């Protein structure tokens, strides 16, 4: 015990403070170096998505049935290239086609009826004109005959008066006087008869005009009815043609069938049933979903990102570089949608295709370690 105390005392006497100062300086240098590194160095901070998926930049188009019916033919095949307007499936349309043929036959039968009524209407108009002309001539002829009969009646009356005077003077015989009187009476009767005929002609013309007006109105009514039937038949034809076309399922866009339902002829298809999905030609993009706190105010177009795809270990297949192109401005279902453009890279060995799931790391900022420590400490203190 005495020897140990003696050795310690000798060591303290031999210590001049150089070692302690050197150790202190070394510690100060280490702390200073760490502080310099912590304040000057830059580390990259990332935000990690909750989910991500490779998609084509064009929207996928569903192939849907526009009507219900029995499937009679289908060319849907997974991965097949299709062109816009190409027939992909057909439903049974025999009933609609029969109705369509019936309506077309009915419409064709209405055309001759309409033509006949129009011809009849034209004939009535022409007949009115001809009849008016003939009756006008008849009236003029009757008036001329009536004027002539009046002249003859006046002349016969004058001769009868003269015969009566001559008979009174004994110059003319009784027989001649009676003959002159009878002739005058006959001429008056003939004139009166022509007057009656003339008075009947004008009302007769009016009656015929009214009868013709009635017939023309009836023809116009028949024409309107046939035209209405023709319009209804034409509308029914358009409706049936539309229904027939609705039973032909065509490709809405050109692209590749990325999803197909298993269909066999004879299967019943419901209206609105999805038969497949067409992926239009376009570039691949990454669609990721972030928590609002991780995206709002932090993610913006132009930021670099790294995509890791599920099923392809990044140590073996590498990662996919990307760049933020669009950031949604509102929250949907508690997530923020972010779209990223896939950048070309020769290091990735992943066969990129639509639908691959994965995750995204976005470089949001480069910050010093000291600021990062202080920020974390502030968050911890703020949480308390």
VMD Tcl script that draws the C-alpha trace (Angstrom):
set ca {
  {0.00 0.00 0.00}
  {2.84 2.33 0.82}
  {4.64 1.44 -2.40}
  {1.57 2.24 -4.49}
  {1.12 5.61 -2.86}
  {4.75 6.34 -3.38}
  {4.59 5.54 -7.08}
  {1.52 7.76 -7.58}
  {3.25 10.59 -5.85}
  {6.29 10.16 -8.04}
  {4.09 10.20 -11.19}
  {2.34 13.41 -10.19}
  {5.68 15.04 -9.58}
  {6.96 13.85 -12.97}
  {3.76 15.10 -14.84}
  {4.41 18.54 -16.31}
  {0.83 18.88 -17.94}
  {1.95 18.21 -21.52}
  {0.03 14.97 -21.90}
  {-3.16 16.44 -20.48}
  {-2.93 19.45 -22.77}
  {-2.28 17.20 -25.78}
  {-5.30 15.06 -24.96}
  {-7.45 18.13 -24.49}
  {-6.28 19.63 -27.79}
  {-6.95 16.35 -29.56}
  {-10.49 16.26 -28.18}
  {-11.04 19.90 -29.17}
  {-9.77 19.19 -32.68}
  {-12.09 16.22 -33.00}
  {-15.09 18.21 -31.76}
  {-14.19 21.15 -34.03}
  {-13.77 18.84 -37.01}
  {-17.11 17.19 -36.32}
  {-18.80 20.57 -35.97}
  {-17.24 21.76 -39.23}
  {-18.36 18.58 -40.98}
  {-21.81 18.69 -39.42}
  {-22.35 22.29 -40.52}
  {-20.66 22.18 -43.95}
  {-21.39 18.68 -45.19}
  {-24.65 17.94 -47.03}
  {-26.78 14.85 -46.79}
  {-29.80 14.06 -48.97}
  {-33.16 13.69 -47.31}
  {-35.78 11.49 -48.97}
  {-39.55 11.12 -48.71}
  {-40.84 7.58 -49.20}
  {-44.17 6.87 -50.89}
  {-46.79 4.59 -49.41}
  {-47.38 2.92 -52.79}
  {-46.35 3.29 -56.40}
  {-47.22 1.72 -59.71}
  {-45.94 1.86 -63.28}
  {-48.65 3.09 -65.65}
  {-48.90 4.33 -69.20}
  {-49.25 8.10 -69.43}
  {-52.48 7.62 -71.42}
  {-55.56 6.54 -69.50}
  {-56.56 2.90 -69.77}
  {-59.84 2.48 -71.67}
  {-62.34 -0.14 -70.50}
  {-64.12 -2.28 -73.07}
  {-67.76 -2.44 -71.96}
  {-70.95 -3.94 -73.31}
  {-73.45 -1.28 -74.31}
  {-76.38 -3.70 -74.28}
  {-77.45 -7.00 -72.78}
  {-77.61 -10.15 -74.84}
  {-76.12 -13.47 -75.80}
  {-72.51 -13.46 -76.98}
  {-72.15 -14.97 -80.45}
  {-68.53 -14.06 -81.31}
  {-65.42 -12.68 -79.55}
  {-61.86 -11.92 -80.63}
  {-60.68 -10.69 -77.22}
  {-57.20 -12.05 -76.46}
  {-54.89 -10.89 -73.68}
  {-51.93 -8.93 -75.02}
  {-53.44 -8.61 -78.53}
  {-52.88 -5.36 -80.42}
  {-56.18 -3.78 -81.50}
  {-57.07 -0.74 -83.57}
  {-59.71 1.88 -82.90}
  {-63.10 0.78 -84.23}
  {-62.07 -2.87 -84.58}
  {-64.84 -5.35 -83.72}
  {-63.93 -7.20 -80.52}
  {-67.20 -9.00 -79.73}
  {-70.74 -9.36 -81.08}
  {-74.03 -9.95 -79.31}
  {-77.11 -11.64 -80.77}
  {-79.06 -9.03 -82.76}
  {-81.44 -11.18 -84.81}
  {-84.57 -9.77 -83.17}
  {-83.49 -6.18 -83.81}
  {-82.57 -6.97 -87.41}
  {-85.98 -8.53 -88.06}
  {-87.72 -5.48 -86.64}
  {-85.41 -3.28 -88.71}
  {-86.31 -5.14 -91.91}
  {-90.01 -4.86 -91.05}
  {-89.76 -1.10 -90.53}
  {-87.81 -0.65 -93.76}
  {-90.49 -2.58 -95.67}
  {-93.21 -0.47 -94.04}
  {-91.40 2.75 -94.93}
  {-90.95 1.56 -98.52}
  {-94.69 0.87 -98.78}
  {-95.54 4.37 -97.58}
  {-93.61 6.09 -100.36}
  {-96.00 4.96 -103.18}
  {-98.99 5.97 -101.06}
  {-97.53 9.40 -100.53}
  {-96.72 9.74 -104.25}
  {-100.28 8.71 -105.20}
  {-101.81 11.24 -102.81}
  {-99.59 14.02 -104.09}
  {-100.53 13.09 -107.67}
  {-104.20 13.11 -106.69}
  {-103.73 16.52 -105.09}
  {-102.12 17.79 -108.26}
  {-104.97 16.35 -110.34}
  {-107.52 18.07 -108.13}
  {-105.77 21.37 -108.61}
  {-105.60 20.90 -112.35}
  {-109.25 19.76 -112.43}
  {-110.27 22.87 -110.50}
  {-108.60 25.05 -113.10}
  {-110.10 23.16 -116.06}
  {-113.53 23.01 -114.52}
  {-113.48 26.70 -113.71}
  {-112.54 27.44 -117.31}
  {-115.26 25.16 -118.76}
  {-117.95 26.53 -116.45}
  {-116.87 30.05 -117.30}
  {-117.28 29.32 -120.98}
  {-120.65 27.66 -120.34}
  {-121.88 30.68 -118.43}
  {-120.74 33.02 -121.18}
  {-122.46 30.84 -123.81}
  {-125.66 30.71 -121.73}
  {-125.61 34.48 -121.33}
  {-125.19 34.92 -125.07}
  {-128.07 32.52 -125.77}
  {-130.21 34.30 -123.16}
  {-129.55 37.69 -124.74}
  {-130.39 36.25 -128.18}
  {-133.60 34.68 -126.82}
  {-134.60 38.00 -125.23}
  {-134.12 39.78 -128.55}
  {-136.16 37.14 -130.36}
  {-138.87 37.27 -127.67}
  {-139.12 41.06 -127.97}
  {-139.29 40.80 -131.73}
  {-142.01 38.12 -131.52}
  {-143.90 40.26 -128.98}
  {-143.73 43.21 -131.31}
  {-145.00 41.11 -134.23}
  {-147.83 39.73 -132.07}
  {-148.91 43.28 -131.14}
  {-148.85 44.27 -134.81}
  {-150.86 41.15 -135.73}
  {-153.50 42.04 -133.10}
  {-153.85 45.55 -134.50}
  {-154.10 44.27 -138.06}
  {-156.71 41.74 -136.94}
  {-158.64 44.51 -135.27}
  {-158.55 46.47 -138.53}
  {-159.72 43.37 -140.38}
  {-156.57 43.23 -142.46}
  {-155.16 40.01 -140.91}
  {-156.98 36.83 -140.39}
  {-157.69 35.37 -136.96}
  {-155.42 32.40 -137.61}
  {-152.44 34.53 -138.46}
  {-152.99 36.70 -135.40}
  {-153.12 33.61 -133.16}
  {-149.97 32.20 -134.79}
  {-148.10 35.46 -134.11}
  {-149.29 35.46 -130.48}
  {-148.26 31.79 -130.03}
  {-144.83 32.47 -131.51}
  {-144.32 35.36 -129.09}
  {-145.32 33.14 -126.15}
  {-142.90 30.44 -127.30}
  {-140.05 32.94 -127.57}
  {-140.79 34.27 -124.06}
  {-140.80 30.74 -122.66}
  {-137.49 29.97 -124.37}
  {-135.95 33.16 -122.97}
  {-137.21 32.34 -119.47}
  {-135.83 28.83 -119.74}
  {-132.37 30.18 -120.65}
  {-132.55 32.61 -117.72}
  {-133.24 29.73 -115.34}
  {-130.33 27.75 -116.81}
  {-128.02 30.77 -116.41}
  {-129.12 31.32 -112.82}
  {-128.28 27.67 -112.01}
  {-124.77 27.72 -113.49}
  {-123.14 30.08 -110.92}
  {-124.42 28.21 -107.80}
  {-123.48 24.94 -109.45}
  {-119.95 26.23 -109.93}
  {-119.79 27.25 -106.24}
  {-121.07 23.84 -105.14}
  {-118.43 22.10 -107.25}
  {-115.75 24.40 -105.77}
  {-116.82 23.50 -102.23}
  {-116.84 19.79 -103.07}
  {-113.38 20.07 -104.55}
  {-112.15 21.98 -101.47}
  {-113.47 19.18 -99.25}
  {-111.68 16.56 -101.36}
  {-108.42 18.51 -101.33}
  {-108.59 18.95 -97.54}
  {-109.15 15.23 -97.16}
  {-106.20 14.51 -99.44}
  {-104.02 16.92 -97.40}
  {-105.12 15.13 -94.22}
  {-104.21 11.77 -95.76}
  {-100.83 13.14 -96.89}
  {-100.10 14.45 -93.38}
  {-101.03 11.08 -91.88}
  {-98.82 9.16 -94.30}
  {-95.95 11.60 -93.71}
  {-96.34 11.18 -89.94}
  {-96.27 7.40 -90.38}
  {-93.17 7.71 -92.58}
  {-91.43 9.92 -90.00}
  {-92.28 7.49 -87.20}
  {-91.03 4.59 -89.30}
  {-87.79 6.44 -90.13}
  {-87.24 7.19 -86.42}
  {-87.86 3.52 -85.58}
  {-85.31 2.54 -88.24}
  {-82.70 4.88 -86.73}
  {-83.42 3.49 -83.25}
  {-83.12 -0.12 -84.41}
  {-79.94 0.63 -86.35}
  {-78.52 2.14 -83.15}
  {-79.57 -0.91 -81.14}
  {-77.94 -3.21 -83.71}
  {-74.74 -1.16 -83.56}
  {-74.82 -1.24 -79.74}
  {-74.59 -5.03 -79.94}
  {-71.29 -4.75 -81.77}
  {-68.50 -4.11 -79.25}
  {-65.64 -2.15 -80.82}
  {-62.26 -0.99 -79.58}
  {-62.58 2.62 -78.31}
  {-58.88 3.32 -78.97}
  {-55.86 1.65 -80.47}
  {-53.55 -0.19 -78.11}
  {-52.89 -3.48 -76.39}
  {-55.42 -5.55 -74.45}
  {-54.06 -5.51 -70.92}
  {-57.01 -7.32 -69.36}
  {-59.64 -9.67 -70.76}
  {-62.62 -11.51 -69.37}
  {-62.98 -15.19 -70.15}
  {-65.86 -15.29 -72.62}
  {-67.38 -18.09 -74.67}
  {-70.09 -17.95 -77.34}
  {-73.47 -18.41 -75.71}
  {-72.54 -16.51 -72.55}
  {-75.00 -13.90 -71.38}
  {-73.55 -10.39 -71.27}
  {-75.08 -7.66 -69.12}
  {-75.20 -4.03 -70.13}
  {-72.20 -2.18 -68.71}
  {-70.24 -5.37 -68.07}
  {-66.50 -4.83 -68.51}
  {-64.99 -7.24 -71.01}
  {-61.43 -5.96 -71.01}
  {-59.06 -3.01 -70.74}
  {-57.11 -1.43 -73.60}
  {-53.75 0.12 -72.81}
  {-53.07 2.82 -75.40}
  {-49.61 3.34 -76.79}
  {-47.58 5.80 -74.73}
  {-44.70 6.29 -72.34}
  {-44.50 4.67 -68.95}
  {-44.80 6.83 -65.88}
  {-44.80 6.20 -62.16}
  {-47.91 7.06 -60.17}
  {-47.18 7.23 -56.45}
  {-49.23 8.07 -53.37}
  {-47.76 9.98 -50.42}
  {-49.02 11.03 -47.04}
  {-50.05 14.72 -47.16}
  {-47.45 15.60 -44.50}
  {-44.72 14.02 -46.64}
  {-45.73 15.67 -49.90}
  {-47.39 19.05 -49.41}
  {-44.80 21.82 -49.54}
  {-41.98 19.32 -50.10}
  {-42.54 17.64 -53.45}
  {-42.43 19.70 -56.63}
  {-41.78 19.05 -60.34}
  {-38.15 18.52 -61.29}
  {-37.06 16.63 -58.16}
  {-35.08 13.43 -58.74}
  {-36.40 10.14 -57.44}
  {-35.52 6.46 -57.26}
  {-38.04 3.71 -57.98}
  {-37.71 0.26 -56.46}
  {-40.05 -2.33 -57.95}
  {-41.45 -5.26 -56.01}
  {-40.23 -8.63 -57.15}
  {-36.98 -7.18 -58.53}
  {-34.35 -6.85 -55.73}
  {-32.47 -3.63 -56.35}
  {-29.14 -5.26 -55.43}
  {-29.58 -7.61 -58.38}
  {-31.69 -5.67 -60.89}
  {-30.90 -2.11 -59.89}
  {-33.33 0.77 -59.49}
  {-35.23 2.95 -61.95}
  {-34.42 6.67 -62.03}
  {-37.35 9.05 -62.25}
  {-38.25 12.72 -61.99}
  {-41.30 14.34 -60.44}
  {-43.52 15.74 -63.20}
  {-46.82 16.57 -61.47}
  {-48.00 16.86 -57.87}
  {-51.70 16.91 -57.04}
  {-52.91 20.02 -55.27}
  {-55.66 18.36 -53.25}
  {-56.02 15.35 -50.99}
  {-57.97 12.35 -52.22}
  {-58.75 9.40 -49.97}
  {-56.20 10.74 -47.52}
  {-53.34 10.59 -50.07}
  {-51.52 12.93 -52.43}
  {-51.10 11.70 -56.00}
  {-47.68 12.29 -57.53}
  {-46.73 11.48 -61.13}
  {-43.11 10.87 -62.07}
  {-41.48 10.54 -65.50}
  {-39.28 7.48 -65.97}
  {-35.73 8.49 -66.98}
  {-33.60 6.37 -69.31}
  {-30.99 4.26 -67.55}
  {-28.60 1.61 -68.79}
  {-28.01 0.19 -65.33}
  {-31.50 -1.14 -64.66}
  {-32.19 -4.67 -65.89}
  {-35.89 -4.59 -65.07}
  {-38.27 -5.21 -68.01}
  {-40.57 -2.25 -67.45}
  {-44.25 -2.74 -68.18}
  {-47.62 -1.38 -67.15}
  {-48.86 -2.43 -63.73}
  {-45.59 -3.17 -61.89}
  {-45.92 -2.14 -58.22}
  {-43.14 -0.69 -56.09}
  {-42.10 2.29 -54.00}
  {-40.57 5.70 -54.68}
  {-37.92 7.71 -52.85}
  {-37.92 11.40 -53.76}
  {-34.98 13.68 -53.02}
  {-36.64 16.58 -51.23}
  {-33.59 18.53 -49.99}
  {-29.87 18.50 -49.20}
  {-29.24 19.58 -45.63}
  {-26.33 19.65 -43.20}
  {-26.20 16.97 -40.50}
  {-26.17 19.65 -37.79}
  {-29.38 21.25 -39.12}
  {-30.94 17.82 -39.40}
  {-30.04 17.03 -35.75}
  {-31.37 20.38 -34.58}
  {-34.58 19.89 -36.58}
  {-35.09 16.41 -35.12}
  {-34.47 17.74 -31.62}
  {-36.99 20.51 -32.20}
  {-39.58 18.01 -33.38}
  {-39.00 15.85 -30.31}
  {-39.30 18.83 -27.97}
  {-42.37 20.06 -29.85}
  {-43.99 16.65 -29.48}
  {-43.57 16.87 -25.71}
}
mol new
graphics top color blue
foreach p $ca { graphics top sphere $p radius 0.5 }
foreach p [lrange $ca 0 end-1] q [lrange $ca 1 end] { graphics top cylinder $p $q radius 0.2 }
display resetview
